[in-house]
Amino acid sequence: MTSNEILTTYESLSELSGTMLNAARQGEWDDLAALEQRCQVYVGNLMQTEPVPLNESEQRTKVAIIRTILQNDAQIRALAEPRLHDLQRRLSMARAGQRSVNAYNAQQT
């Protein structure tokens, strides 16, 4: 990848992270998960790229883009955290219910 292609990929990631943030704000968790998979493709492409030297201006641009991505990610996590806790609580309740059913069935046999 050229330095321009690398910066374009980071910009695409930044735009995608903004779209992910909007999905999280709207509670569109399935959309968020699909967008996250798209994001992983960009990250995978960057990880497989040989290091390319960036000039000072390109480096500053890259750092600014990464900061935006990280800010979006932090906001997404803050929005998703309550949802994750709720899902964990529900799973725990379902497991407890299943254990009760299993115990009851074991006593019946």
C-alpha positions, -999 to +999 in steps of 0.1 A: +000+000+000+011+035-007+009+062+020-021+076+003-039+042+003-030+038+040-045+072+049-076+065+027-080+032+046-078+050+080-103+076+067-127+048+057-123+033+092-130+066+107-162+071+087-172+035+095-166+041+132-189+072+130-216+050+114-211+025+141-215+052+167-248+063+151-260+027+151-252+024+188-269+057+196-301+043+179-298+009+196-293-008+162-272-036+177-274-060+148-263-032+124-235-024+148-223-060+147-224-061+109-205-028+107-179-041+132-172-070+108-167-046+080-143-027+103-123-058+109-117-062+072-101-027+070-080-035+102-069-068+087-058-051+055-038-026+075-022-053+096-010-072+065+005-041+050+042-037+051+052-006+070+053+025+048+072+056+059+049+086+062+061+122+061+054+145+090+021+158+075+008+123+067+018+111+102-002+140+118-032+132+096-029+095+106-028+103+143-058+127+141-078+100+123-068+074+149-079+097+177-113+101+161-116+064+158-107+059+194-131+086+205-159+069+186-150+035+200-151+049+236-186+063+230-198+031+214-185+011+244-202+035+268-235+030+249-231-008+246-220-015+282-255-012+298-268-035+270-241-061+277-248-060+314-285-066+307-278-095+284-255-110+310-282-107+336-307-123+313-284-152+305-277-158+342-315-159+348-320-183+320-292-206+332-307-206+367-341-214+353-326-243+333-308-256+363-341-256+382-358-275+354-330-300+353-331-305+390-369-309+390-367-334+361-339-354+379-362-357+410-390-369+389-371-399+375 
